[in-house]
Amino acid sequence: MTNILSSLDVSASALTASRTQMTVTAENLANAQTTRTADGGPYQRKSVVLQSADAAPRFGNVLAGAMDRGGMAPAGVEVSGIVAHEAPPRLVFDPGHPDANDDGYVAMPAVDSVTEMVDLIAASRAYEANVTAMQSAKQMFTRTLDLLR
């Protein structure tokens, strides 16, 4: 039974990771023009760091893998952290802006809208692919149960 449900576990973990990536990307897009944060400077772009959920083997996974196929059962992916990039801000000449320096330049976040949209599309497609994988697994389970009747 572990092998049957492991495909659902892997897809479910990928759905969670993709949702987190979309949330962080949406935050980046929403703050692309934020010149002043609680820390005092412009917004810093963030990104999600993913890792294999196998990085910290659990006893149940190791045991199931050893019993079923001589190795560790797949555990999927997990978010290991969200990191802020330390890229220097873009300087934009806007002397009328309240955050402009003495020379009239405003420090804008180093967020590229095109890059963020590409990241958003990639995370969205990954989400869709994992939904499709879960639906396919569900159909296979249903057909298998129908055969056993």
Secondary structure, DSSP 4 states (H G I P E B T S, - for coil): -HHHHHHHHHHHHHHHHHHHHHHHHHHHHHTTT----TTSSPPPPEEEEEEEGGGS--HHHHHHHHHHTSSPPP--EEEEEEEE--PPPEEEE-TTSTT--TTSEEEE----HHHHHHHHHHHHHHHHHHHHHHHHHHHHHHHHHHHH-
